[in-house]
Amino acid sequence: MALCKTVNFKGIAVNEAYIRVSQYQGNKQQLNFTVTYHKDADTEAFDVKTFETEFDLSGANPLIQAYAFLKLQPDFAGAIDLDPD
């Protein structure tokens, strides 16, 4: 699972960046996760950011909730879902 979107990194446009949730952890109330940004699926990350959101115990698994949260954020508007390999 990943997202694809053109992003700006230090003033440089990275077309069709591969964006993936690389780690996640949490408790009954909060989900913390790390997002890595790559030129494509096979390259090392050029940027890393952390996010946190409420965790819904009765909802989807944490990874799906993390991606759902990202897609609601303005920085990820228009991101395309990529299927897992």
Secondary structure as UniProt FT lines:
FT   STRAND          2..9
FT   TURN            10..11
FT   STRAND          12..26
FT   STRAND          30..38
FT   TURN            41..42
FT   STRAND          45..54
FT   TURN            57..58
FT   HELIX           62..71
FT   HELIX           74..76
FT   TURN            77..78
FT   STRAND          80..82
//
